[in-house]
Amino acid sequence: MEAATTTGLGTSVLFWTAGLPGVAFGIAGRPAVRIVVTGPDGKTTQVRPVTVGGARLFAFPFGKGPKPWKWTTYDSSGHMLTSGKVTPGSQ
């Protein structure tokens, strides 16, 4: 398991797992309604936070390789809130 400390407007990736696929887990700030994940190949997918015990959580799978997977959060108006990256095998 690896950890990241990227924060902003209450949204961050808390940790990610090793393996294939790896899975990144995070907590979303109240204004975040969707997270767009972009792989090193430029393909994107969207995830939405879910509320569990009062916390707004999200997770996404990512593959192997030295290049980062980027994530960006957006509010309900489509404005970008924050972004970060997960790099397999780092830290």
Protein Blocks (a to p, Z undefined) as FASTA:
>chain_A
ZZdfbdeehiacfbdcedjdddddddddfklmbdcdddfkopacddddddeehiacdddd
ddedjbdcddddddfkopafbdcdddehiZZ
